[in-house]
Amino acid sequence: MGERPEVFYEVSTERLDVVERPLSAWERLYDNGAVRKSALLVMLAATWELYARWLGNPLLVPTFSATVRALFASVASGALPQAAVYTISMLLEGYVAGLAIAALLTAFATGTRIGADLLETLTAMFNPLPSIALLPLALVWFGLGAGSVIFVLIHAVLWAVALNTFAGFRSVSPTWKMVGQNYGLSRTAYIARILIPGAFPSILTGLKVGWAFAWRTLIAAELVFGVSSGSGGLGWFIFERKNQLLIADVFAGLLTVILFGLAVENLIFKTIETRTVRRWGMQV
Amino acid sequence: MDTVPLLSVEGVTLRYKTKDHLVTATYRVSFNLFRSDRFVVLGPSGCGKSTLLKAVGGYIPPTEGRIRLGAAEVTSPGPDRVFVFQEFDQLLPWKTVRENIVFALTASGKLPRPQAEERAMHYIAKVNLTEFASSYPHTLSGGMKQRVAIARAMAMEPQILLMDEPFAALDALTRAKMQEELLQLWDETKFTVLFVTHSIPEAIRVGNRILLMSAHPGQVRAEVNSAGADAARIHEILFGEKRQGTGDHG
C-alpha cells in the first residue's frame, strides 16, 4: 500500500443553526415531573367527576366535588383530624416499638452466629405471614383496643426492617470494614460509624417497606375488625360512615389515607433519601 | 541509615482457609524495613504479597514466625500502620474528602477535631485537591480518589504506610503521574512505605529496595536495590528464565 495522505479540515460553525440555546418555557414545563403528574391528577379528577355525574348514583360513586365538600366538612367538624391523629399516634407507637425490637434482634444477629441463624429462621417464618392474619389471635391475647393493634404493627414492621438491616450489614464493602478496623474503632463506634452508614441504602428500604406494611395493616385492623371502636381512627371513620351510608364521607376518608401515604413517602422518606444515599452516590 | 529495623518480618508463614482448601500463601518470608524505606514487595499474582501486607497490617495472624514493629509484636490492626488499598471504594462515601481524613484522625484518637481539620487541609493541599475538599467521593475520578486515600493515610502520620497495589486500577497515564507524585511526597516527608505490586517497572520506579517473591506458595527469591536495577534481570530472577520480547506495562 502506498503512502496515505494526511488530511486537514477547517472547523467552522457558519452554517450550524444552534450551538446552544435556552429551552422554551413549554419544554421546561414538560420536563418537570411534578407538573406532568399534577396535570394527570387534574385529568383523573375530571374523569371521576364526569363519570359520577353520568352515573347519577351518589350511593355508589359520589362526585369528586361532593367528596371534596365532604372532606372539608369532616375536617371542619374535627371528626377527620381526630381520627387521623389517633391513627398516626397508634402507627408511630407500633413503628417505634417495631424498630427497637428490630435493632435488638439485628445487634444479636451481627454479634453471634446463632443470632444470625435465629434471625434468618424467624424472618423466613414470619415475613410471609400477613400481620392482619395475627389479629384474631391478638384480640384473644390483648383484647379489643390498642394492645392488639400495637402487637400486629410490631409484627408488620419488625421483619422487614430486621431483614433489610441485617442484609445491609452483610453487604457492607469489606474494604470499608478494613478501613474501620485500621483506625482502631471500638465495637460500638464501628457499628455506628461504618456498618450503619455503609448499610444505609438497605436500612432505608427496610424502613420504607416496614412503614408501608404498618400503614396498610393498621387501616385494615381498624376497618375490618373495628378494633379501635369507640376511640376512632381513620379505618373506623370509614367503616362507621359506610354504615351510615355517607358514601361521600367514605371517599373523603379514603382520600385522607392516600394523602397521608403520599405525604410520608414523598416528604419524609424522599427527603431522607436525597440528603443521604443520593448525596453520597450510594443510590442513583 | 539506622541499624535497628523499623519493621522486621521473621520467617512468616501465612495460611488461610477457603471453602474446601487450606492454602499456604507465603512460606517463611523474612525481611527488614528501615525508616524512610520505600520497600517494594514484587511478585506474580498468587505469591501471597497482598496477604503478607494484610499480615503486617494485623488483619491476619501468622501461623509461623513473627512480625514486629519496633519492639512490639503486631497482633491487630492499628493506626500506626495505615493502609492504602487498590479499591476505589476505600473512601467512605458518606463523608466528603475532608471529613474522610478528619474521621480517620479523630476516630483513631490521634487529634482533636480542630487540629484534625487543619491537618486534613494541609494534606489535601499536598495532593493538590484543595478545591475538592468538600466534594463527596463519588464525584471524583479514580486517580483523585486514590490521591485522597494517600492523603488520608499520610495525614495519620503512621510509622509505616501500607500500599496494596494502589495504582493498579488506574489507566497508564494517571498511574505514571501518581508514581511521580508519590516520589515527590516522599522527598518532602520521607515517610516509610511498604508497597506491593506485580509490575516490575513500577517496583523499580517507586522503590529503593525490592523483595522478589515466587508464587504458590510465596517465598523470597531475592532482595535487591532498585538503583541501577534493570527490568530484564529482575524478570530473570523472578521467573528463572530469560524474558521473551520487551512488552510489559508500567
Interface residues (C-beta under 8 A of the other chain):
Chain A: S173 T175 W176 M178 V179 Q181 N182 Y183 G184 L185 A189 R193 I194 P197 G198 F200 T276 R279 W280 G281 M282
Chain B: G57 Y59 P77 G78 P79 R81 V82 F83 F85 E87 D89 Q90 L92 P93 W94 F103 A104 A107 S108 G109 Y136 P137 H138 T139
